[in-house]
Amino acid sequence: MPSDATIAFPTLDARQIDALRPRGTVRRTEAGEVLWRAGDRRFPLFVVLAGAIEVVEHAANGEIRPIAHHSAGQFTGDVDMLTGRGALIEGQVSEAGEVLAVESSELRRVLSDAPELGETLLRAFLMRRTLLLDNGFEGIKIIGSRFTPATHALAEFCSRNAVPYTLLDLERDPQADDLLRAMGVPAAETPVVLCRDGRFHKNPTIGELAAVLGLVQPMDPGELYDLVVVGAGPAGLAAAVYAASEGLRTLTVDATAVGGQAGTSSRIENYLGFPTGISGQDLAMRAMVQAEKFGADFSVPCTAVGLRIQGGDRIVRLDDGVELRARAVIVASGIEYRRLSVPRVRELEGAGVYYSATEMEARLAGGEDVVVVGGGNSAGQAAVFLARHSRRVHLVIRGDELAKSMSRYLIDRLDGLPNVTLHRRAVVATLEGEGALSGVTIQSVKGGAEERIAARALFIFIGAVPHTGWLKDCVALDARGFVLTGTGLTPAMLDSDAWRVANRPPLFLETSLPGVFAAGDARAGSVKRVASAVGEGSMAISFVHAHLGVTT
């Protein structure tokens, strides 16, 4: 079994290098030469033919930290070679020699045309990002209180988009106050994002942070895409992979992060092909890189707020006013968790009340009691994961038994955890805390006895509602807001000029707008599972081809 380091930093043999030579340009390098800087985009992949390249991080304090050393036969790059995001690190020539420079546009062709070599490169890219996130890479600094919603939102965005960051908590880290004084920023104006180049940004929005980090992809409003996918959860990712692999010009947009709700899962253990489980974030990253290998583009954050047909094109309107033109659209905008009907829930969201349990939330609640509400698989996965980090996990369910809504393997896992307490036939009654959650009171569903739990974190997994508000005036929805498709559409819903022009019945996953399809959790009648969402996203592309074949 190869080690992580061997996977991340392989040495190409002569045959593999020869396969790359026609794709690149050989040139000499000089010691001290900078091949790329942090923030650069679309720079080449460099294969070292002679000499050496040092990859370094420029920390905010001016310190230069070594990240990797590439000698003859090794190559530079990580997943951002495909995403087009700004580089996190800098590459310098440490020993004069010779390199083969392969432009990023050519790299995608290599990955597609040379599968064996492409696998070596992709595995290295993915492992390098994993090691970067796990091994103390400083990244940007977020300075603020871990109990404020604004700080949590920035940290969550970075975490879910695999952006390395360091959270300096005002309550725990003395360095936070020192940095704020040096920048002349009062604590009241936090959170502050301190970038690697020394520049800082006071209380930025998610969109502003994404722009600073180079995550926002430039989009040409005049371009006509074959397919725009709205939502980058499992269904949207599968659609992007299949569409791009079959030659469709594809753009996928998401309001928050690649992965959707599945991306917040600490470990998915019942997904086909991963017997030891895989985190939602890892699954999402692999799928995104797979889609980008075939030429798909992604843009995050990008919030769709409207949809219409105009002159034969499908128009997706974004919250910044940009309108994307497409020959077909797939709605894969997924679901969002329900809120508890308890006073002060909204007030404390991001300040102790959470709807996901990732490494970030686990660190915030480490060593303390936490409360998890819900009896489904999401709640079970969260409780198992949090039990590794928290003093005690209190799992609160309204019913008598978990077996009615949770998979057997999770129930068995919970039964074996000594620091998990199951509260049956109970509900959350009140929340306590000034500015941040400090306690949760639960009581019997029949009223009566109450129990107060001194908890700094409450995790809510009580079902979900479709994320389809942006479609309310665009396509037909059922009474609960899920998108109706295929045989679920009534004759009245199809009584429109658009369908008369189409002159055909709707396809299985097609909505009340011709050429607009729905897949995954947002679709009425779908099975709310990762595997079924992937299946629907994949299947939707066959219907997209059928639509395009008719309209071409």
Residue pairs with C-beta under 8 A, 6 or more apart in sequence:
4 127
4 130
4 131
5 131
7 123
7 124
7 127
8 124
8 127
8 128
8 131
9 68
9 70
9 74
9 124
9 128
10 74
10 120
10 124
11 72
11 73
11 74
12 20
12 47
12 73
12 74
12 75
12 120
13 73
16 117
16 120
17 47
17 49
17 73
17 100
19 114
19 117
20 47
20 100
20 102
20 110
20 117
21 100
23 102
23 106
23 107
23 109
23 110
24 44
24 45
24 47
24 100
24 101
24 102
24 103
24 106
25 100
25 101
26 49
26 98
26 99
26 100
26 101
27 98
27 99
27 101
28 96
28 97
28 98
29 35
29 51
29 53
29 93
29 96
29 97
29 98
29 99
30 93
30 96
31 93
31 94
31 95
31 96
32 92
32 93
33 92
33 93
34 90
34 91
34 92
34 93
35 43
35 46
35 53
35 76
35 91
35 92
35 93
35 99
36 43
36 87
36 90
36 91
37 87
37 90
38 57
38 58
38 86
38 87
38 88
38 89
38 90
38 196
38 197
39 86
39 87
39 197
39 214
40 86
40 87
41 84
41 85
41 86
41 87
41 214
42 84
42 103
42 104
42 105
43 87
43 104
44 101
44 102
44 103
44 104
45 75
45 76
45 77
45 81
45 101
45 102
45 104
45 107
45 121
46 53
46 70
46 75
46 76
46 77
46 91
46 99
46 100
46 101
46 102
47 73
47 74
47 75
47 99
47 100
47 102
48 70
48 71
48 72
48 73
48 74
48 75
48 97
48 99
49 72
49 97
49 98
49 99
49 100
50 72
50 97
50 98
51 72
51 93
51 94
51 95
51 96
51 97
51 98
51 99
52 69
52 70
52 71
52 72
52 93
52 94
52 95
52 97
53 69
53 70
53 76
53 91
53 92
53 93
53 94
53 99
54 66
54 68
54 69
54 70
54 91
54 92
54 93
54 94
55 66
55 67
55 68
55 69
55 70
55 76
55 89
55 90
55 91
55 92
56 64
56 65
56 66
56 67
56 89
56 90
56 91
56 92
57 64
57 65
57 67
57 88
57 89
57 90
57 137
57 138
57 196
58 64
58 90
58 196
58 197
59 65
59 138
59 196
60 138
60 141
60 194
60 195
60 196
60 198
65 138
67 89
67 132
67 137
68 128
69 94
70 76
72 97
75 121
75 124
76 91
77 107
77 121
77 124
77 125
77 128
78 88
78 125
78 128
78 129
78 132
79 125
79 126
79 128
79 129
79 162
79 285
79 289
80 86
80 87
80 88
81 104
81 107
81 125
82 104
82 107
82 108
82 111
82 125
82 289
82 292
82 293
83 288
83 289
83 292
83 298
84 104
84 217
84 297
85 213
85 214
85 215
86 213
86 214
86 215
88 132
88 137
88 139
88 164
102 110
107 121
108 292
108 293
108 294
108 295
110 117
110 118
110 121
111 118
111 121
111 122
111 293
112 118
112 293
112 294
112 295
118 293
122 289
122 293
125 289
126 285
126 286
126 289
129 162
129 285
130 282
132 164
133 162
133 164
137 164
138 164
138 166
138 196
139 158
139 163
139 164
139 165
139 166
139 196
140 158
140 163
140 164
140 165
140 166
140 193
140 194
140 195
140 196
140 213
141 165
141 166
141 167
141 168
141 179
141 193
141 194
142 151
142 154
142 155
142 158
142 165
142 166
142 167
142 168
142 191
142 192
142 193
142 194
143 168
143 170
143 176
143 179
143 180
143 190
143 191
143 192
143 193
143 194
144 150
144 151
144 154
144 167
144 168
144 169
144 170
144 176
144 190
144 191
144 192
145 151
145 169
145 170
145 171
145 190
145 191
145 436
146 152
146 155
146 167
146 169
146 171
146 172
146 364
147 171
147 351
147 352
147 435
147 436
147 437
147 456
148 190
148 191
148 350
148 351
148 435
148 436
149 349
149 350
149 351
150 190
150 191
150 203
150 350
151 167
151 190
151 191
151 350
152 350
152 351
152 354
152 364
153 206
153 350
154 191
154 193
154 204
154 206
154 209
155 165
155 167
155 360
156 350
156 356
156 358
156 360
157 163
157 206
157 209
157 210
157 256
157 257
157 301
158 164
158 165
158 209
158 213
159 165
159 281
159 358
159 359
159 360
160 256
160 257
160 258
160 259
160 263
160 264
160 281
160 358
161 215
161 257
161 258
161 300
162 281
162 285
163 213
163 215
168 175
168 176
168 179
169 176
170 176
170 177
170 187
170 190
177 187
179 192
179 194
180 186
180 187
180 190
180 192
183 192
183 194
183 200
185 192
185 200
185 202
189 202
189 203
190 202
190 203
191 203
192 200
192 201
192 202
192 203
193 200
193 201
193 204
193 209
193 212
194 200
195 201
195 212
201 208
201 209
201 212
204 212
206 301
207 216
207 301
207 320
210 216
210 300
210 301
215 300
215 301
216 299
216 301
217 297
217 298
217 299
219 251
219 299
219 322
219 324
221 322
221 323
221 324
221 325
222 325
223 325
224 313
224 325
224 326
224 327
225 249
225 250
225 251
225 324
225 325
225 326
225 327
226 243
226 248
226 249
226 250
226 326
226 327
226 328
226 548
227 239
227 243
227 248
227 249
227 250
227 251
227 326
227 327
227 328
227 329
227 330
227 544
228 250
228 251
228 252
228 253
228 314
228 316
228 324
228 326
228 328
228 329
228 330
229 236
229 239
229 240
229 243
229 250
229 251
229 252
229 253
229 329
229 330
229 332
230 236
230 252
230 253
230 254
230 304
230 316
230 329
230 330
230 331
230 332
230 333
231 252
231 253
231 254
231 260
231 331
231 332
231 333
231 334
231 467
231 520
231 522
232 240
232 252
232 253
232 254
232 257
232 258
232 259
232 260
232 284
232 288
232 298
232 300
232 332
233 254
233 259
233 260
233 261
233 262
233 263
233 332
233 334
233 520
233 521
233 533
234 260
234 262
234 283
234 287
234 520
234 530
234 533
234 534
234 537
235 330
235 332
235 334
235 519
235 520
235 521
235 533
235 534
235 536
235 537
235 540
236 252
236 254
236 260
236 330
236 332
236 334
236 519
236 520
236 537
237 252
237 258
237 259
237 284
237 287
237 288
237 291
237 534
237 537
238 287
238 519
238 533
238 534
238 535
238 536
238 537
238 538
239 250
239 252
239 330
239 332
239 519
239 537
239 538
239 540
239 541
240 250
240 252
240 287
240 288
240 291
240 296
240 298
240 537
241 287
241 290
241 291
241 294
241 296
241 538
242 537
242 538
242 541
243 250
243 296
243 541
243 544
244 250
244 291
244 292
244 294
244 295
244 296
245 294
246 541
246 545
248 541
248 544
249 295
250 291
250 295
250 296
250 297
251 296
251 297
251 298
251 299
251 324
251 326
252 291
252 296
252 297
252 298
252 299
253 298
253 299
253 300
253 302
253 304
253 316
253 318
253 324
254 260
254 298
254 299
254 300
254 301
254 302
255 300
255 301
255 302
255 303
255 304
256 300
256 301
257 263
257 284
257 300
257 301
258 284
258 285
258 287
258 288
258 298
258 300
259 280
259 281
259 283
259 284
259 285
260 284
260 334
260 520
260 521
261 334
261 335
261 336
261 337
261 356
261 464
261 521
262 268
262 280
262 283
262 284
262 530
262 533
263 280
263 281
263 283
263 284
264 280
264 355
264 356
264 357
264 358
265 279
265 280
265 378
265 381
266 279
266 280
266 357
266 358
266 359
266 362
266 381
266 382
266 384
266 385
267 277
267 278
267 279
267 381
267 384
267 385
268 274
268 277
268 278
268 279
268 280
268 283
268 381
268 530
269 276
269 277
269 381
269 409
270 407
270 409
271 277
271 278
271 283
271 530
271 531
272 531
274 283
281 358
283 530
288 298
291 298
292 298
302 318
303 318
303 319
303 470
304 316
304 317
304 318
304 319
304 333
304 470
305 317
305 318
305 319
305 470
306 315
306 316
306 317
306 470
306 473
306 474
307 314
307 315
307 316
307 317
307 329
307 331
307 470
307 471
307 474
307 475
307 513
307 516
308 314
308 315
308 317
308 474
309 315
309 498
309 513
309 514
309 515
312 551
313 325
313 326
313 327
314 325
314 326
314 327
314 328
314 329
314 513
314 515
314 516
315 323
315 324
315 325
315 326
316 323
316 324
316 326
316 329
317 323
317 324
318 324
327 515
327 548
327 551
328 515
328 516
328 517
328 544
328 547
328 548
329 515
329 516
329 517
330 516
330 517
330 518
330 519
330 537
330 540
330 544
331 468
331 471
331 475
331 483
331 511
331 516
331 517
331 518
331 519
331 522
331 523
332 518
332 519
332 520
332 522
332 533
332 537
333 466
333 467
333 468
333 470
333 471
333 522
334 466
334 467
334 520
334 521
334 522
335 464
335 465
335 466
335 467
335 521
335 522
335 528
336 355
336 464
336 465
336 467
337 355
337 460
337 461
337 462
337 463
337 464
338 460
338 462
338 463
338 464
338 465
339 345
339 346
339 460
340 373
340 428
340 460
340 462
342 428
342 429
342 430
342 431
343 430
343 431
344 431
345 353
345 431
345 460
348 431
348 433
348 436
348 437
348 458
349 355
351 433
351 435
351 436
351 437
352 433
352 436
352 437
352 438
352 455
352 456
352 457
352 458
353 431
353 437
353 457
353 458
353 460
354 361
354 457
354 458
354 459
354 460
355 459
355 460
355 461
356 382
356 459
357 372
357 381
357 382
357 385
357 386
357 459
361 457
361 459
362 385
362 386
362 388
362 389
362 390
363 389
364 456
364 457
365 386
365 389
365 390
365 456
365 457
366 389
366 390
367 389
367 390
367 391
368 390
368 391
368 455
368 456
368 457
369 390
369 391
369 392
369 393
369 394
369 453
369 454
369 455
369 456
370 386
370 390
370 392
370 393
370 394
370 455
370 456
370 457
370 458
370 459
371 393
371 394
371 396
371 428
371 440
371 442
371 453
371 455
371 457
371 458
371 459
372 379
372 382
372 383
372 386
372 393
372 394
372 395
372 396
372 459
372 461
373 379
373 396
373 397
373 428
373 458
373 459
373 460
373 461
373 462
374 396
374 397
374 460
374 461
374 462
374 463
375 397
375 398
375 399
375 402
375 404
375 405
375 406
376 405
376 406
376 461
376 463
377 405
377 406
377 407
377 410
378 461
379 395
379 397
379 406
379 459
379 461
380 402
380 406
380 407
380 410
380 411
380 413
380 414
381 410
382 459
382 461
383 393
383 395
383 414
383 417
383 420
384 410
384 413
384 414
384 417
386 393
386 459
387 393
387 417
387 419
387 420
390 419
390 457
391 419
392 419
392 420
392 421
393 417
393 419
393 420
393 421
394 421
394 423
394 440
394 442
394 453
394 455
395 414
395 420
395 421
395 422
395 423
396 423
396 426
396 427
396 428
396 442
397 422
397 423
397 424
397 425
397 426
398 425
398 426
398 427
398 445
399 405
399 424
399 425
400 424
400 425
401 424
402 410
402 411
402 414
402 422
403 411
414 420
414 422
423 442
423 451
425 444
425 445
425 446
426 442
426 443
426 444
426 445
427 442
427 443
427 444
427 445
428 440
428 441
428 442
428 458
429 441
429 442
429 443
429 450
430 440
430 441
431 437
431 439
431 440
431 441
431 458
432 438
432 439
432 440
432 441
433 439
436 456
437 455
437 456
437 457
437 458
438 454
438 455
438 456
439 452
439 453
439 454
439 455
440 452
440 453
440 455
440 458
441 450
441 451
441 452
441 453
442 450
442 451
442 453
443 449
443 450
443 451
464 521
464 528
465 480
465 481
466 477
466 480
466 481
466 482
466 483
466 521
466 522
467 522
468 477
468 481
468 482
468 483
468 522
469 481
471 477
471 483
474 513
475 483
475 484
475 511
475 512
475 513
475 516
475 518
476 483
476 484
476 489
476 493
476 511
476 512
477 483
477 484
477 524
478 484
478 488
478 524
480 524
482 522
482 523
482 524
482 525
482 526
483 511
483 518
483 522
483 523
483 524
484 493
484 511
484 512
484 524
485 506
485 508
485 509
485 510
485 511
485 517
485 518
485 523
485 524
485 525
486 506
486 507
486 508
486 509
486 510
487 508
488 524
488 525
489 506
489 511
489 512
493 512
494 505
494 506
494 512
496 512
498 513
498 514
499 506
499 514
501 514
502 514
502 550
502 551
504 550
506 512
506 514
507 517
507 543
507 546
507 547
508 539
508 543
509 517
509 518
509 519
509 523
509 536
509 539
509 540
509 543
510 516
510 517
510 543
510 547
511 517
511 518
514 547
515 547
515 551
517 540
517 543
517 544
517 547
519 526
519 533
519 536
519 537
519 539
519 540
520 526
520 533
520 536
520 537
521 528
521 533
523 536
526 532
526 533
526 536
